[in-house]
Amino acid sequence: MSEDILINVTPQETRVAIIEQCIVQELHIERNTSLGLVGNIYRGRVCRVLPGMQSAFVEIGLQRAAFLHVADVLECANSDKDKEKTIQEVLHEGQPIMVQVIKEPIGTKGARLTTQISIAGRFLVYLPQQQHIGVSQRIEDEAEREFLKERLLKLLPENRQGGYIIRTMSETATDDELLADVDYLNKVWSNIQAASHGAADRSLVFQDLSLPMRVLRDVVNEDTDRVLVDSRETYQKLLEFGQHYAIGAVKKLEHYQGERPLFDMYHVEQEIERAMSRKVEMKSGGYLIFDQTEALTTVDVNTGGFVNGRSLADTIFKTNLEASQCIARQLRLRNLGGIIIIDFIDMDEDEHRVAVLDELKRALAKDRARTGISGFSALGLVEMTRKRTRESLAHILCEPCPACQGRGEIKTAQTICYEILRELLRHARQFTARELRVLASPKVIDLLLDEESQSLANLSDFIGKPVSLQAETQYPQENFDIILM
């Protein structure tokens, strides 16, 4: 399936949209104030070892200490099964250590690290500390996997240092391109080693490529028709990079010079706005509801206005089939990860369930992130996972609402009135004052002057003190203050 890649560059941020069949499928954003960390290599210092969790916290110069699990420590991962090493056997507090970021800081969690360094090229991933030759899991044919392994081994010298993972794009690469990739990766590793020797603790040793260059290296393939870039400077940098490391991508690069903004031309801005909404309309009239929490994401499927099926079962089946494709696209577009629970409309026929599950798997096969589906549960829910390495689109572009603190709803004005009445009584008993003044939002004050005026008068008589009201237009509905006069 052909695709176009749009790269929009401004002084503040770079945005990349991947378009398939005129529909936005993925969106990547990198801001100058918070560049991506995945792939970066640091000289860190162990600040705490936790034997109970078999993990450690490592300071690498970021706001929060990063997390290192025992499974990601090279010495522990390579130990014999009979003599598996524990985290406290290989790490101690104050120890300097070279680590690589494998997951961005998400929410309140710090970055996740590994000591198993890997350096990505266009066709290969270099593993300088290992001798293993592996093949991407996306290449499923066993004969093809063996062929690629043997082909690479023939190209590599017998005294090679380090191992490699063969990426999917290497299937169409020439021998010269593979050797050029090997040479590039060896040079990068040599530079990293040289930089690490003189580096101070908690400092950056190697920074991965910028977002546009990563796109050229990792995303552009034989299905890509064009890569449109709206910045001349970035276009020139990509041309130079491509001529050295991604020669096949150079002919697909185009400098966009149209009058209309690039993202407006392809309706990307509209898609970004839709991706911020809980509700996603489907063409048939059905709709999806997305709710994202820290632990998981839930997706609810509804028929809405779709009534064109031959029967109720047929209507439900067609809605669920369309929802499968829409959900897979929205997961990519919103970059939702972790545990995902999908509540399809209940289906009575087993073959309908199987067909919907197969459609979801087919749609997810295009996803670059690793996904896993466990099928329908006893409650009729589909449970799945999607690898999360960076913040979701909503977390990058949005922040919790200051009025509701992210709950998605606020207390009613009547609820606030009753809270104020209780607080007035508490203040009257606790403090000595001549008068009590209430500062609150206009809607709450209006309610206290109208429907709740009798309640306020009764309370004033009970405490024996006058109560005055003052509307504050800047106050959110839930906020109020009581002033002692």
C-alpha positions in Angstrom: 0.0 0.0 0.0 1.5 3.3 -1.1 2.1 6.1 1.4 3.2 9.7 1.5 5.2 11.2 4.3 4.8 14.9 5.2 7.4 16.7 7.3 6.4 20.1 8.7 9.2 22.0 10.3 9.0 25.2 12.4 11.6 26.8 14.7 9.7 25.3 17.7 8.8 21.8 16.6 8.9 19.2 13.9 5.8 17.2 12.9 5.7 14.1 10.7 2.4 12.7 9.3 2.2 9.4 7.4 -0.6 9.3 4.8 -2.0 6.1 3.4 -4.8 6.3 0.8 -5.3 10.0 1.6 -5.9 9.2 5.3 -3.6 10.2 8.1 -2.4 7.0 9.8 0.4 8.2 12.1 1.6 11.4 13.6 5.0 12.1 15.3 5.9 15.3 17.1 9.3 16.4 18.4 9.6 19.7 20.1 12.9 21.6 20.6 12.2 21.9 24.3 11.8 18.2 24.8 13.6 16.2 22.1 13.1 12.4 22.1 15.4 10.4 24.3 14.9 6.8 23.0 18.2 5.6 21.5 20.3 8.2 23.4 23.3 6.8 25.3 24.4 8.3 28.6 27.2 7.8 31.1 25.1 7.4 34.2 25.6 6.8 37.9 23.7 4.3 40.0 21.9 6.2 42.8 19.9 3.3 44.3 19.7 -0.5 44.0 16.4 -2.2 45.0 16.9 -5.9 45.6 13.2 -6.4 46.3 12.3 -5.2 42.8 15.5 -6.5 41.2 16.0 -3.1 39.6 18.0 0.1 40.1 17.6 3.9 39.6 20.3 5.6 37.6 20.9 9.3 37.3 21.6 10.4 33.7 21.2 14.1 34.0 17.4 14.3 33.6 14.8 15.7 36.0 13.9 12.2 37.3 16.2 9.3 37.9 15.8 6.6 35.2 14.8 3.0 35.8 17.0 -0.1 35.0 15.5 -3.6 35.5 17.6 -6.7 36.0 16.4 -8.1 32.6 18.0 -5.1 30.9 21.4 -5.5 32.5 23.8 -7.3 30.1 25.7 -9.3 32.7 22.4 -10.6 34.2 20.8 -11.3 30.8 23.8 -13.3 29.6 24.3 -15.3 32.8 23.7 -19.1 32.9 20.2 -20.2 33.9 21.6 -22.3 36.7 23.6 -19.3 38.0 21.4 -16.3 37.3 22.9 -13.1 38.7 20.9 -10.7 40.8 21.0 -6.9 40.4 22.9 -6.4 43.6 25.7 -8.7 42.3 26.5 -6.5 39.3 25.5 -3.0 40.5 26.2 -0.9 43.6 25.3 2.7 44.5 27.7 5.3 43.1 28.8 3.0 40.3 29.4 4.7 36.9 27.6 2.9 34.1 26.9 3.3 30.3 23.2 3.0 29.6 20.8 3.6 26.7 17.2 4.9 26.8 14.7 2.3 25.6 11.5 4.1 26.8 10.7 7.8 27.1 9.6 9.2 30.5 5.8 8.7 30.6 3.6 10.5 33.1 5.3 10.4 36.5 7.6 7.5 35.5 11.3 8.1 34.6 12.9 6.9 31.4 13.6 3.1 31.1 17.2 2.1 30.5 19.3 -0.9 29.3 23.0 -1.6 29.4 22.6 -3.7 26.2 23.6 -1.1 23.7 22.1 -1.2 20.2 22.7 1.2 17.3 20.2 1.4 14.5 21.1 1.7 10.9 18.8 1.6 7.9 19.1 -2.1 7.2 20.8 -3.4 10.4 20.9 -2.9 14.1 24.4 -3.2 15.6 24.8 -5.0 19.0 28.4 -4.1 19.9 28.5 -6.2 23.1 27.1 -9.4 21.7 27.9 -11.8 18.8 24.3 -12.8 18.1 22.9 -12.5 14.5 19.1 -12.1 14.7 16.3 -11.3 12.3 13.3 -8.9 12.8 10.2 -10.6 14.0 8.3 -8.9 11.2 10.0 -11.3 8.8 7.9 -14.4 9.5 9.0 -16.8 6.7 11.6 -19.2 8.2 13.3 -19.9 5.0 13.7 -16.1 4.3 15.1 -15.6 7.8 17.7 -18.3 7.4 18.6 -16.9 3.9 19.2 -13.4 5.3 21.3 -14.7 8.2 23.6 -16.7 5.8 23.8 -13.7 3.4 24.9 -11.3 6.2 27.4 -13.8 7.6 29.1 -14.2 4.2 29.5 -10.4 4.0 31.0 -10.0 7.5 34.6 -10.7 8.3 35.4 -13.8 10.3 36.9 -11.8 13.1 33.9 -9.4 13.4 33.2 -7.7 16.7 29.6 -7.5 17.8 26.3 -8.9 16.6 23.5 -7.7 14.3 19.7 -7.7 14.0 18.6 -7.8 10.3 15.8 -5.2 9.7 12.9 -5.8 7.3 14.2 -3.2 4.8 17.3 -5.4 4.3 15.2 -7.8 2.2 15.5 -5.4 -0.8 19.1 -4.1 0.1 22.1 -4.8 -2.1 25.3 -6.3 -0.7 27.0 -2.9 -1.1 24.2 -1.2 0.9 24.5 -3.8 3.7 28.3 -3.3 3.9 27.9 0.5 3.9 25.5 0.1 6.8 28.0 -2.1 8.7 30.8 0.4 8.1 28.5 3.3 9.3 27.5 1.4 12.5 31.1 0.6 13.3 32.1 4.2 13.0 29.3 5.3 15.2 30.3 2.8 17.9 33.9 3.9 17.7 32.8 7.5 18.2 30.6 6.5 21.2 33.5 4.6 22.8 35.9 7.6 22.4 33.3 10.0 23.8 32.5 7.8 26.8 36.1 7.7 28.0 36.3 11.4 28.8 32.6 11.9 29.6 31.6 13.0 33.1 28.9 11.1 35.1 25.3 12.0 34.3 26.2 13.2 30.8 25.0 12.5 27.2 27.5 10.4 25.2 25.5 9.8 22.0 22.3 11.4 20.7 20.1 9.6 18.2 19.2 11.3 14.9 16.6 14.1 14.7 13.0 13.1 13.9 13.2 13.8 10.1 16.4 11.8 9.8 14.9 8.9 11.8 12.0 8.9 9.4 14.3 8.7 6.5 16.3 5.8 8.2 13.4 3.8 9.7 10.1 4.6 7.9 10.8 5.3 4.2 10.5 2.0 2.3 9.5 0.6 -1.1 5.8 1.5 -0.4 6.7 5.2 0.1 5.8 7.4 -2.9 7.0 10.8 -1.7 8.6 12.5 1.3 7.4 16.1 1.3 9.4 18.6 3.4 8.3 22.2 3.8 11.7 23.5 5.1 14.5 24.1 2.6 17.2 23.7 5.4 15.8 20.4 6.6 15.4 19.2 3.0 19.1 19.9 2.3 20.1 18.1 5.5 17.9 15.1 4.5 19.4 15.0 1.0 23.0 15.0 2.4 22.1 12.3 5.0 20.3 10.2 2.4 23.2 10.3 -0.1 25.4 8.8 2.6 23.1 6.4 4.5 19.8 6.0 2.6 20.5 6.4 -1.1 17.2 4.7 -2.0 15.2 7.4 -0.2 16.8 10.4 -1.9 14.8 10.2 -5.1 11.6 10.3 -3.0 12.5 13.5 -1.3 10.7 16.7 -2.4 10.8 20.2 -1.2 7.2 21.5 -0.8 6.9 25.1 -1.8 3.1 25.5 -2.1 1.3 28.6 -0.8 -1.0 26.6 1.5 0.6 25.1 4.6 1.6 21.4 4.0 -0.6 20.0 6.8 -3.6 22.1 5.6 -3.2 20.7 2.1 -3.6 17.2 3.3 -6.2 17.9 6.0 -3.8 16.8 8.8 -4.7 19.7 11.1 -8.3 18.5 11.1 -7.2 14.9 11.9 -5.2 16.2 14.9 -8.2 18.0 16.3 -10.3 14.8 15.8 -7.6 12.7 17.6 -8.1 14.9 20.7 -11.8 14.0 21.0 -13.2 11.1 23.1 -15.8 10.4 20.4 -14.8 9.1 16.9 -17.5 9.0 14.2 -17.4 6.1 11.7 -18.6 6.4 8.1 -21.5 4.0 8.7 -23.0 6.2 11.5 -21.6 4.2 14.4 -19.0 5.7 16.7 -16.2 4.8 19.2 -15.5 6.3 22.6 -11.9 6.4 23.8 -11.0 6.8 27.5 -7.4 6.9 28.4 -6.1 6.4 31.9 -2.6 5.9 33.3 -2.9 2.1 33.4 -5.0 1.3 30.4 -7.2 2.6 27.5 -10.8 1.5 27.0 -12.6 1.6 23.6 -16.4 1.3 23.5 -18.1 0.5 20.1 -21.6 1.8 19.5 -24.0 1.3 16.5 -25.1 5.0 16.7 -27.2 5.8 13.6 -26.2 2.7 11.6 -29.4 0.7 10.7 -28.6 -0.7 7.2 -28.0 -4.3 8.1 -30.4 -7.1 7.1 -31.0 -7.9 10.7 -29.9 -6.8 14.1 -27.1 -9.4 14.1 -25.9 -8.2 10.7 -26.0 -4.5 11.8 -23.9 -5.3 14.8 -21.4 -7.5 12.8 -20.9 -4.8 10.2 -20.4 -2.1 12.8 -17.8 -4.2 14.6 -15.9 -4.9 11.4 -15.7 -1.2 10.6 -14.7 -0.5 14.2 -11.8 -2.9 14.0 -10.2 -0.9 11.2 -11.0 2.4 12.8 -9.6 1.3 16.2 -6.3 0.1 14.7 -5.9 3.5 12.9 -6.7 5.5 16.0 -4.3 3.5 18.1 -1.5 4.5 15.7 -2.7 8.1 15.2 -3.1 8.7 19.0 0.0 6.6 19.8 -2.0 4.8 22.6 0.0 2.0 24.3 0.0 -0.3 27.2 -3.2 -2.4 28.0 -6.1 -1.7 25.7 -9.6 -3.1 26.4 -12.1 -3.1 23.5 -15.8 -3.4 24.2 -17.3 -4.5 20.8 -21.0 -4.8 20.6 -22.1 -8.2 21.8 -22.2 -10.9 19.0 -24.1 -14.2 19.4 -22.5 -16.0 16.5 -19.0 -17.5 16.9 -18.1 -17.0 13.3 -18.8 -13.2 13.6 -16.5 -13.0 16.6 -13.7 -14.8 14.7 -14.2 -12.6 11.7 -14.0 -9.4 13.8 -10.9 -10.6 15.6 -9.2 -11.5 12.2 -10.1 -8.0 10.8 -8.6 -6.4 13.9 -5.4 -8.5 13.5 -5.1 -7.6 9.8 -5.5 -3.9 10.6 -2.9 -4.0 13.4 -0.4 -5.8 11.1 0.4 -2.4 9.6 1.4 -1.0 13.0 5.1 -0.3 13.5 4.7 -0.8 17.3 4.5 -4.4 18.6 1.0 -5.5 19.4 -0.6 -8.6 21.0 -4.2 -9.7 21.1 -5.5 -12.2 23.6 -9.0 -12.6 22.0 -12.4 -12.3 23.5 -12.7 -12.7 27.3 -15.5 -14.4 29.2 -17.1 -11.0 29.5 -17.0 -10.5 25.7 -14.1 -7.9 25.8 -11.1 -8.0 23.6 -7.9 -7.5 25.6 -4.7 -6.4 23.7 -1.4 -4.7 24.3 0.5 -2.2 22.3 4.2 -1.3 23.0 4.5 2.1 24.5 7.9 3.9 24.1 6.8 7.5 24.1 3.9 9.7 25.3 0.6 9.5 23.6 -0.5 12.3 21.3 -3.0 13.7 23.9 -0.3 13.8 26.6 2.1 15.7 24.2 -0.5 18.3 23.1 -2.8 18.6 26.1 -2.7 19.0 29.9 -5.3 18.2 32.6 -8.2 20.7 32.7 -7.5 23.2 35.6 -11.3 23.3 36.3 -11.8 19.6 36.7 -8.2 18.4 37.3 -8.6 15.9 34.5 -11.7 14.2 35.8 -13.7 15.3 32.8 -16.6 16.7 34.9 -17.1 19.3 37.7 -19.3 19.5 40.7 -22.7 21.2 40.2 -23.3 24.7 41.5 -25.8 23.2 44.0 -23.1 20.9 45.3 -20.8 23.8 45.9 -23.5 25.7 47.6 -24.0 22.9 50.2 -20.2 22.7 50.6 -20.1 26.5 51.3 -22.9 26.2 53.9 -21.1 23.4 55.7 -17.8 25.4 55.6 -19.6 28.5 57.0 -20.8 26.5 60.0 -17.3 25.1 60.5 -15.7 28.6 60.4 -18.3 30.1 62.8 -17.5 27.4 65.4 -13.7 27.5 64.9 -13.1 31.3 64.6 -14.3 34.5 66.2 -15.4 37.0 63.6 -17.9 39.8 63.2 -19.0 38.8 59.7 -18.3 36.0 57.2 -17.9 36.8 53.5 -18.2 34.2 50.7 -16.2 34.6 47.5 -17.4 32.3 44.7 -18.2 32.0 41.0 -21.2 34.1 39.7 -23.3 30.9 39.1 -22.8 29.7 42.7 -23.5 33.2 44.1 -26.7 33.5 42.0 -27.9 30.2 43.4 -27.2 31.3 47.0 -29.2 34.5 46.4 -32.1 32.6 44.7 -33.0 29.0 45.4 -30.7 28.6 48.5 -31.4 32.0 50.0 -33.6 30.6 52.7 -31.0 28.0 53.6 -28.4 30.8 53.9 -30.7 33.0 56.0 -31.4 30.1 58.4 -27.7 29.4 58.8 -26.9 33.1 59.4 -29.6 33.1 62.2 -28.2 29.9 63.6 -24.6 31.1 63.9 -25.6 34.6 64.9 -23.4 36.3 62.3 -24.2 38.0 59.0 -23.0 36.4 55.8 -22.2 38.5 52.8 -21.7 37.3 49.2 -19.3 38.4 46.5 -19.2 37.1 43.0 -15.7 36.6 41.5 -15.7 36.2 37.7 -12.2 34.6 37.7 -13.2 31.8 40.1 -13.9 28.4 38.5 -17.2 26.9 39.6 -15.6 24.5 42.2 -13.5 27.2 43.9 -14.7 29.4 46.7 -13.2 31.2 49.7 -14.6 32.3 53.1 -13.2 35.5 54.5 -13.4 36.4 58.2 -14.4 40.1 58.7 
